[in-house]
Amino acid sequence: MKDTFSERSELTRSEFQRYSRQLLLPEIGLQGQERLKASSILIVGAGGLGSPISMYLAAAGVGRIGLVDHDVVELTNLQRQIIHSTSRIGERKVLSARDRLSDINPEAEVVVFDEPFTSENAEQISKPFDLLIDASDNFPTRYLINDLCVLTGKANVSGSVSRFDGQVSVFWAEKGPCYRCLFPDPPPVGLIPSCAEGGVLGLLPGTIGTLQATEAIKLLLGIGTPLIGTLLIYDALDMRFEMVKLKKNPECKVCSQNPSITQLIDYEAFCGVPGHNNDKSSHAPDWEIEPSELVKRLATGEPLHLIDVREPHELEISALPNADSIPLGSMSTRMAKLDDAEEIVLFCRTGLRSTRALHILTGAGFKKTFSLQGGINAWARQVDPTLPVY
């Protein structure tokens, strides 16, 4: 691969020792290590993928690392977001990550952006960096990063994880296909569950994130064969890697010769889902019922039909008495057995799946249907503290 990033920065005496094992590699050597020190990478996301990516790039000697995230460290993060620790719960993720990276390698400059990555600020934030790494967890941000990289001519090292599966590729429109060539449009809302809904093996982001970091190093040094035009698919359960060749789409909306997208757009509207955790109003919509209201109505003996739309194995973690189990994936085929004259209250872990189930039922003509706001986790926090929150 052609040497795209050629600037070099002299090493300090301590850096000769720190990077000695890489200096021994003829593919890197002194010139390569000095090139890494002069390089800069922007990582969008300081969570599951961003953790191993940023830690290994800092350790490898990348001179300037930018981190974008607008979230705080939570207990549920720690199973996979290894850059953070228990003592950091409640702190801003970018600040927690910056401190950890500085401890790993004080020679590396870490620049943090504690703000959402949006169409309004993306170009300004990314401008000083050589390439971008997509460590996000939502489709609006993925399309934003892709279009930004196409419009600015930068490489996009993309990764994603779900349950036991992961994907990695390098999308660089100047040398191969972009993300839109593979996925012209986002999937229907609700088709692909997030990690918060479908779960993820904690080790999986480590595998995929490390592969992304490897691809970034290869691009910066111009060595090896990067995953340009190739999608690497990893199945952790079967320990199987597959390589799928990708082609540039001549009709691509953003990277073709006649693109219809020539500037950044509203990606949340395009994908039909929010890209960031927005502050929620304390007032429940008409189709939601708060735990406090539900417990009052149950106490009076009202004939409410409770339906748990979580997966069967989740019932072993927590459950509500007298609730029927109809997993979300079975709702369309089993709703014919429900009485549309009954008042139905749907619930899941946090309210996301029950909202989708509600849309299925209301679309079929059910009128008296509600979703438990915050799901059974909110019930555990507000009503029954004996139930675990997960």
C-alpha positions in Angstrom: 0.0 0.0 0.0 1.2 3.5 -0.8 2.6 5.5 2.1 -0.2 7.9 2.6 0.9 9.2 6.0 4.6 10.3 5.7 5.2 12.8 8.5 7.6 11.8 11.2 8.3 13.0 14.7 11.5 12.2 16.6 11.3 9.8 19.5 12.5 10.6 23.0 15.0 8.4 24.9 12.2 6.8 26.9 10.2 6.1 23.8 13.0 4.1 22.3 12.6 1.7 25.3 8.8 1.9 25.4 8.5 0.9 21.7 11.6 -1.4 21.5 9.6 -4.5 20.5 8.0 -2.6 17.6 11.3 -1.0 16.6 12.7 -4.6 16.0 10.1 -5.2 13.3 11.5 -4.4 9.9 8.0 -3.4 8.7 7.9 -0.7 11.4 11.5 0.2 12.5 12.5 3.7 13.5 10.8 5.4 10.5 7.5 3.7 11.2 7.5 4.4 14.9 8.3 8.1 14.2 5.4 8.1 11.7 3.0 6.7 14.4 4.1 9.4 16.8 3.3 12.1 14.1 -0.1 10.5 13.4 -3.5 11.4 14.7 -6.7 9.3 15.0 -10.2 10.2 16.0 -12.2 7.5 17.7 -15.9 8.0 17.9 -17.1 6.2 20.9 -15.4 5.4 24.3 -17.4 2.3 25.1 -17.0 -1.4 24.2 -15.1 -0.9 20.9 -13.5 2.3 21.8 -11.8 0.8 24.9 -9.5 -1.7 23.3 -9.0 0.5 20.2 -7.8 3.5 22.2 -5.8 1.6 24.7 -3.8 -0.3 22.1 -3.3 2.7 19.9 -2.0 4.7 22.8 0.3 1.8 23.8 1.5 1.5 20.2 2.6 5.1 20.1 0.0 6.9 18.0 0.9 10.5 18.9 -2.5 12.1 19.1 -5.8 10.4 19.9 -9.2 12.1 19.9 -12.1 10.6 21.8 -15.7 11.6 21.2 -18.4 10.4 23.6 -21.3 12.1 25.5 -22.1 9.6 28.1 -21.2 8.6 31.7 -19.8 5.4 33.0 -22.4 3.0 34.3 -22.2 -0.3 36.1 -23.6 -2.1 33.1 -20.7 -0.8 31.0 -18.0 -2.5 32.9 -18.6 -6.1 31.6 -17.1 -5.0 28.2 -15.8 -1.3 28.4 -12.5 -2.2 30.0 -11.0 1.3 29.8 -13.3 2.2 32.7 -13.4 0.9 36.2 -15.8 0.6 39.2 -14.3 3.7 40.8 -15.2 5.7 37.7 -19.0 5.0 37.8 -20.9 8.3 37.3 -18.0 10.1 35.6 -17.9 11.3 32.0 -16.6 8.5 29.8 -14.1 10.7 27.9 -12.5 11.9 31.1 -12.3 8.4 32.5 -10.8 7.1 29.2 -8.3 10.1 29.0 -6.9 9.3 32.5 -6.5 5.6 31.7 -4.8 6.3 28.3 -2.5 8.9 30.0 -1.5 6.2 32.5 -0.8 3.7 29.7 1.3 6.1 27.8 1.9 9.7 29.0 3.8 10.4 25.8 0.5 10.2 23.8 -1.7 13.3 23.5 -5.3 12.6 24.3 -8.0 15.1 23.1 -11.5 14.6 24.4 -14.9 15.9 23.1 -17.6 15.4 25.6 -20.4 16.1 23.2 -22.6 14.2 20.7 -21.0 13.7 17.3 -23.5 15.4 15.0 -23.8 16.9 11.5 -23.2 20.3 13.0 -19.8 19.6 14.7 -18.5 16.4 13.0 -16.4 18.2 10.3 -14.8 20.6 12.8 -14.0 17.9 15.3 -12.5 15.5 12.7 -10.6 18.1 10.7 -7.2 17.8 12.6 -7.1 14.0 12.5 -5.6 11.7 9.8 -8.3 9.0 9.9 -11.5 8.1 11.8 -12.4 4.9 13.7 -16.1 4.1 14.0 -16.6 2.7 17.5 -20.2 3.9 17.8 -23.2 1.8 18.7 -26.0 3.3 16.5 -26.8 3.7 12.8 -27.2 7.5 12.6 -23.6 7.9 13.8 -22.3 5.1 11.4 -23.8 6.9 8.4 -22.6 10.2 9.6 -19.0 8.9 10.0 -19.2 7.3 6.5 -20.5 10.3 4.7 -18.0 12.6 6.5 -15.1 10.4 5.5 -16.3 10.3 1.9 -16.7 14.0 1.7 -13.3 14.7 3.4 -11.4 11.9 1.7 -10.5 10.1 4.9 -10.4 6.4 5.8 -13.1 5.0 8.1 -12.1 1.9 10.1 -15.5 0.5 10.9 -16.5 -2.1 13.5 -19.7 -3.4 15.0 -20.8 -6.1 17.5 -24.0 -7.8 18.5 -24.5 -10.8 20.8 -21.7 -13.2 19.6 -21.0 -11.7 16.2 -18.8 -8.9 15.0 -17.8 -7.2 11.7 -14.8 -5.1 10.7 -13.9 -3.3 7.5 -12.1 -0.3 6.1 -14.3 2.1 4.1 -12.2 4.5 2.1 -14.0 5.8 -0.9 -10.8 6.9 -2.7 -9.6 3.4 -2.7 -12.7 1.2 -2.5 -16.3 1.0 -1.4 -17.9 3.0 1.4 -20.3 1.9 4.1 -23.3 3.1 1.9 -22.1 0.8 -0.9 -22.8 -2.1 1.4 -25.8 -0.7 3.2 -27.4 2.0 1.1 -30.2 2.4 3.6 -30.6 1.7 7.3 -32.4 -1.4 8.4 -36.1 -1.1 9.5 -36.4 0.3 13.0 -36.3 -2.6 15.5 -34.9 -5.2 13.1 -31.4 -5.2 14.6 -31.4 -5.0 18.4 -28.8 -2.9 20.2 -26.5 -4.4 22.8 -28.7 -3.0 25.5 -31.6 -5.0 24.0 -30.1 -8.1 22.6 -27.0 -8.4 24.8 -23.3 -8.9 23.8 -20.6 -11.2 25.0 -18.2 -9.0 27.0 -15.1 -10.3 25.2 -16.4 -9.6 21.7 -15.7 -5.9 21.6 -12.2 -6.7 22.6 -11.7 -8.9 19.6 -13.3 -6.6 17.1 -11.8 -3.4 18.6 -8.3 -4.9 18.5 -8.8 -5.8 14.9 -9.8 -2.2 14.2 -6.7 -0.9 16.0 -4.6 -3.2 13.9 -6.2 -1.9 10.7 -5.6 1.7 11.8 -1.9 0.9 12.4 -1.5 -0.7 9.0 -3.1 2.3 7.3 -0.9 4.8 9.1 2.3 2.8 8.3 1.3 1.7 4.8 2.0 -1.9 5.5 0.2 -5.2 4.9 -3.2 -5.5 3.2 -5.9 -3.5 4.9 -9.6 -4.5 4.8 -10.4 -2.1 2.0 -13.1 -3.8 -0.1 -13.4 -6.6 2.4 -15.8 -7.3 5.2 -14.4 -9.5 8.0 -17.2 -11.4 9.8 -16.4 -13.0 13.2 -18.6 -15.7 14.8 -17.4 -16.1 18.4 -19.5 -19.2 19.2 -18.1 -21.2 16.3 -14.7 -19.4 16.4 -15.0 -18.7 12.7 -13.8 -15.9 10.5 -15.2 -15.2 7.1 -14.0 -12.7 4.5 -16.6 -11.2 2.1 -15.4 -9.2 -0.9 -17.2 -5.8 -1.4 -17.6 -3.8 -4.6 -18.1 -0.1 -5.1 -21.7 0.7 -5.9 -21.7 2.8 -9.1 -25.1 4.2 -7.9 -24.0 5.0 -4.4 -25.7 8.1 -3.0 -22.5 9.6 -1.6 -19.3 8.1 -3.2 -20.4 7.6 -6.9 -19.5 9.9 -9.7 -22.9 11.6 -9.5 -23.8 11.6 -5.8 -27.1 12.8 -4.4 -25.6 13.5 -1.0 -23.0 16.2 -1.2 -23.2 17.5 2.4 -24.0 16.1 5.8 -27.7 15.5 6.5 -30.0 14.8 9.4 -29.0 11.2 10.2 -31.4 10.7 13.0 -34.3 11.5 10.7 -32.7 9.4 7.9 -32.4 6.3 10.2 -35.6 7.0 12.1 -33.9 6.5 15.4 -32.0 8.8 17.8 -28.3 8.6 17.7 -27.7 9.7 21.2 -29.2 9.4 24.7 -31.4 12.4 24.9 -32.8 13.7 28.1 -36.2 12.1 28.6 -39.3 14.0 29.9 -40.6 12.7 33.2 -44.1 12.9 31.7 -45.1 9.6 30.2 -46.8 9.6 26.7 -50.4 8.5 26.5 -49.4 4.9 25.5 -47.0 4.5 28.5 -47.9 3.7 32.1 -45.6 4.5 34.9 -44.7 1.9 37.5 -46.3 3.9 40.3 -49.6 4.1 38.4 -49.5 0.4 37.5 -49.1 -0.7 41.1 -52.0 1.5 42.1 -54.3 0.0 39.5 -53.2 -3.6 40.3 -53.9 -2.9 44.0 -57.5 -2.0 43.2 -58.0 -5.3 41.4 -58.4 -3.8 37.9 -58.5 -6.5 35.2 -55.2 -5.7 33.5 -53.5 -8.3 31.3 -49.8 -8.1 31.9 -47.6 -9.5 29.1 -43.8 -9.9 29.4 -42.2 -9.6 25.9 -38.7 -10.5 27.0 -37.0 -13.7 26.0 -37.8 -16.8 28.2 -34.3 -17.0 29.7 -34.7 -13.5 31.1 -37.6 -14.6 33.3 -35.1 -16.4 35.4 -33.6 -13.0 36.3 -36.8 -11.2 37.3 -40.5 -11.5 36.7 -43.9 -10.0 37.6 -46.6 -12.2 39.2 -49.5 -13.2 36.9 -47.8 -12.0 33.8 -48.0 -14.0 30.6 -44.9 -14.5 28.5 -45.0 -13.6 24.8 -41.6 -12.8 23.4 -41.5 -9.8 21.1 -40.5 -12.1 18.1 -43.7 -14.1 18.7 -46.1 -11.2 19.1 -47.2 -11.1 15.5 -48.1 -14.8 15.4 -49.7 -15.0 18.9 -51.7 -11.8 19.1 -54.7 -13.5 17.5 -55.3 -15.3 20.8 -55.4 -12.0 22.7 -58.7 -10.2 23.6 -58.6 -6.7 22.1 -61.3 -5.7 24.6 -58.9 -6.2 27.5 -56.5 -3.5 28.8 -53.1 -4.9 28.0 -49.9 -3.7 29.7 -46.7 -4.8 27.9 -43.3 -4.8 29.6 -39.7 -5.8 28.9 -36.3 -4.9 30.5 -36.3 -1.1 29.8 -39.4 -0.4 27.7 -37.8 -0.6 24.2 -39.1 -4.0 23.2 -42.5 -3.4 24.8 -42.9 -0.2 22.8 -42.3 -2.2 19.6 -44.8 -4.8 20.7 -47.3 -2.1 21.4 -46.9 -0.8 17.8 -47.5 -4.3 16.5 -50.7 -4.6 18.5 -52.0 -1.1 17.8 -51.3 -1.6 14.2 -53.5 -4.6 14.3 -56.4 -2.7 15.9 -55.8 -3.1 19.6 -56.9 0.1 21.4 -56.4 -0.5 25.1 -52.7 -1.2 25.1 -49.9 0.3 27.2 -46.2 -0.1 27.7 -44.6 0.0 31.1 -42.3 3.0 31.2 -38.7 1.9 32.0 -39.7 -1.7 31.9 -39.2 -4.2 34.8 -35.9 -2.4 35.7 -37.9 0.7 36.5 -40.4 -1.5 38.5 -37.5 -2.9 40.5 -36.2 0.6 41.3 -39.5 2.2 42.1 -41.8 -0.6 43.4 -40.0 -3.8 44.3 -36.4 -3.4 45.3 -36.1 -7.2 45.9 -35.9 -7.6 42.1 -32.5 -7.3 40.5 -31.8 -4.6 38.0 -29.9 -5.9 34.9 
